[in-house]
Amino acid sequence: MKICHIADTVPMLQKGCAGAEWAAERFIREQGNVADVFLITSKVTQDSPVSDLKFYEVPIKFKGLSTNLHLGLYPFNKMVYNNVKKILEKEQPDIVHLHNFKFFGFSAIKAAKELGIKVVFSVYDYWMFCPLSSLYIKHQQKICYEYHSRKCTRCFGLPGNVFSLRKGTFEKNAKMIDWFFVISQDSKNILTDNNIPANKISISSLVLDTPEIPEVEKIPKTILYVGWFVPHKGLDILIKGLSGTGYRLYAAGILDADPSYVKKCINLAKELNVEMEVLGPLPHAKIIEYIKKYEYLAVPSQWRIPLPTIMMEGLSVGTKVIGSNVGSIRDHLPKENIFNNENEIKNCLETAKFIKKRFDNRKIVNGIIDIYKLLLST
């Protein structure tokens, strides 16, 4: 069986990757141990890319007004379509597996389906149902339950009827995807809310790569946050909840996405007398080292997060993980480790259970290959 993976970016080849891209790379590498795989991705931007994986580069434009309009309303690019189709005709894979692919867009789906290739999609964000990918109303700082609709005007200056057109177009293209993979019931519910049949959705797990780091004694009264410094990740909620607890907060992640939010969080910590050290972006191995070192890992996301990679890694190496009562977080943590708002964080720190979960990477990959086989038999 030959599988073609399509991903906008992966860490081994491009810069600026986050959790979803790491998840895709780990899965592709693990699957490469048991199947014939290759990758279609964008132009390599790493200074010293290291890959034993066969891959093809397709030029893609990532910036500009026209690009954003295409992504938001009708992400089809004739050049991308032609390039992907040529590669697929040459390689003749049995399956095309989509990861984060919004820059490839419907061009990739159409190319595969015209060649009679089955298409599956691992859902790492909600771009298919929300122009911002997050189902989060940034200016109101609350979850959006409307999906793409006329109410998208709350986040954009475009007329509402523009987004009504988006809904029909995206649903039509989603129907061409033969199978969807998610990691939680909440994500599955979002898909079924958008007219994707439940019998075409599998709840799977993440392939993880947690390096062997010796056990160390936890530093008491410490808590780690890892993630982008943006409002829907909820760092400000965590800071408010830690006020008066005496916990020292270590915050790691990409800082340049929203500089005003970074400043807000730093000022908030000073105002509430919360000791916070901003670590910035860190290598993966260092993050795992810190997870083992500090007493708690917090995942305070305020959106229906589909892929809480850092939470899964925390559970895999063994630490106390607390998180907000949203999305995939509540599907993986016990109620004692969940908080609804900043006022419950202090109590959550007192009641949280220690949990260590084992994730069988080979079993996860084989389960998805079984779905491939099912699709190829029909």
Beta strands, then each sheet from edge to edge (+ up, - down):
strand 1: 2-6
strand 2: 36-41
strand 3: 55-57
strand 4: 95-98
strand 5: 118-122
strand 6: 136-137
strand 7: 142-143
strand 8: 179-182
strand 9: 201-203
strand 10: 219-226
strand 11: 248-252
strand 12: 276-280
strand 13: 294-299
strand 14: 320-324
strand 15: 338-339
sheet 1: 3+ 2+ 1+ 4+ 5+ 8+ 9+
sheet 2: 6+ 7-
sheet 3: 12+ 11+ 10+ 13+ 14+ 15+
end
